[in-house]
Amino acid sequence: MARFEFFRDTGGKKIWSLVSAPRRNSFCAAVCHGPKAATSDYEPVPVGFPGLAAPVERIYPCLAPFLELEDGRTIAAVDGADEIKPAADGMSVMAVWKRWVVAGARAGEWADEGIVSEVTWSLEGKTLQRVETLTASKALKVRRLWLAVPSRYDRLETTEVNGRRADRLASNSGALDVQVKRSDWPVQIPRLPPVTVPWGEVIEGLFRCI
């Protein structure tokens, strides 16, 4: 079964999407906003997908890039969405952000920087694919673009595959492979220390900084 559902509060501020698939590939993804702009556990991170786990109440780029601008502000396309277009078969969904937020600012305060983010999630067998296209309508200087791959898996293994670095987050229950296949900018890949969330669980984070 795969389905997409809308849920809105009386103010029309929250939009939730739900996509599910059989057995261990079941997950849900929410498109909404939290108490502050770009709060980690309100970002559209697949919940229940093996290996992924967003920390709670952090201003943190979970599988969605943060952009640091020339004036020092950090913006993100993660809160709500201007358009949501589910596929008829429920196996993919596209969301469009025309309005961005300043990370850590008050919820509902938008930043119009002339950038459109178009994100498509699709499920094919055991593979979840996320494709994002950023289109700017005016010249914009970006100092840095970065994102994190948050996971509860407690081991990080780094190898080389076809001449490229490959990182594997692993535990006794499974593994999550992450790889940058191409970048026009220099790439740094440090491992962040574990983050303790309110109920005591530890999130291991693989941080990708471009």
N, C-alpha and C positions, 0 to 999 in steps of 0.2 A: 504494500500500500504506500502511496505517496500522495501527499496533499498539501495545499496551501490555504491558510486561513488568515483573515483579518480580524483583529480585535482593537477597538478604539475606546478610549475613555470619553467622558462627556465633553472634555475640552478638545477632543480630536488630536491629542498630542502623541499618542502611542500607537504604533502600528507593529503588530507581531506577525512574523511568518513562521510557518511550521512545515518542515519537510521531513518525512520519515521513510525508512526503507527497512527490509526484513533483517531480523536478527542483529548481529553485532554492528551493522552499519547504520542502525537507527540513530537519528540525531534531530535536534531542532535548532533553528537559527532565528534570532529575534532582531527586528529592526525597530529601534525605539530610542528613548533617551533617558538618562538617569538624573540624579540630583545635581550633578555638575557635568559640564560638557566633556565628552570623551572619557567617561568613567568606564573602566575596563569590563566589568560584568554586565554592562548595558550595550556593549559593542556587538556587532553581528558576527560573533564567533560560534561555530557549530558546537552546541552543547550535547555531550554524549558520544561524540565521534572519538574513536580510539586514539589516545595519546594527547588530545588537546584539553586544556583546562585553564580558563581565564582566572586570574586573581580577582579578589573582591575589593571594590571601592578604591581602586588605584587609577591614577591618570597614567595610562599605559597603552602603548600601541599594539594591541593584540591582533595580529594578522591583518591589520589595516595600517597603512603608512601615516606617520606624522610628518609634516613638512615645516621646517624652521625657516622663516622668512628673513629678509635682510633687516627688518626693523626689530627682530628679536622675538616676535610672536611665533607660536607653534600652532598650526591649524590642522584640522582633521575632518574627513568626511565619514562620520560614524553615527551621528545622532539623527534619528528619524530618517526620512528620505523624501525627495520631491516626487519621485515616481517609483512604483513597484509593479513589475510586469511578470506574473507567473506564467510558465508554459502550460499549455492545455493538458499535458500528461502529468504535470506535477513534479517532473524530474529535474527542472531547472527554474531559476527565477533571476530576474535582472532588476537591480535597483539603481536609481540615478540620484546623485547629490549635486545640486546646483548651488546650494548654500552650505558653507562649511562652518565649523565652530572653532573658537580659540580654546585650546586644551586647558581645562581647569576653570574656565569662566562659568558664569551662571547658565543653567540650562535654558534653551530657547533664545539665546542671544546669537544671532547669525553673523557670519563674516562673508561678505561678497567680494571675493578676490578674483573673479573672472575665470575660475577653474570649474570644470565639470568632471565629476568622477562617475564612471559607468562600470558597475560591478556585476558579473554574472557568476552565479554558483550553479554547477551542474553535477549530477551524480551518474556515473557510468560504472556499473559493476561495483567493485570495492574502492573505486577512486572518486574522491570529491575534488572537483577542480574549481578554483576561484580565479577569474580573469578580470583585471581592472585596467581601464583605459582612462588616462588623465588628459584633458584637452583644455588648453588655456586660450582665452580670447584676447589677452593682452600680454605684453612683456612682464615677466615676473622673475625675480631672482630668488632662488631657493638655496639656502646655505647647506641644508642637510635634509635627507629623507631617510627615515628609519622605521623599522617595525620589529616586533618580537614574535617568536613562536613559543607560546607558553605551554608547559607540559608538566604532569606529575611524575613522568618517568625520571629515574634518579641517576642514570648513567649517560654520559656523552662520549660517543666514539667518533673520531674524525679519520677519514680515509681519503683516497684519491680514486675517482672513477672517470675513466676516459680523459685523464689529464685535468680534471676539475675536482675541487674540494667537495667532499660530501660529508654531512654530519648526520649521525644517527642518535636520537634520544631513545633510550632503551630501559626496560625493566624486565622482571620475570614474567610479566603479563603481556608484553608486546614491544613493538618498536615503531618509531616515527622517523622517516627519512626526510631530510631537508637539504636542498641544494640550490645555489645560485648558478643558473646555466649560462647567463649572459648579463653583462652590465657595462654600460658606457662610462660609468663613474667608478672611482676606486671603492673597494668593498672592504669593510672591517667586520669581523665576526667574533666578538668576544662572548664569553659565557657569563651571564649575570649570576650573582649569588641567589640562593633560594629566597622566595618571598613567603612569609607566614601570613595566612589569611585569618580572619577573626575566629573561625572555629578550630584553628590549630593545624590545618593541613598545610603541607609545604608544596609550593609550586616551583619547579625547576624551570628556568627560562633560558632559551637560546636566543640571543639578541642579535639582530642583523642591522648593521648601520651602514647606509650608503651615503 
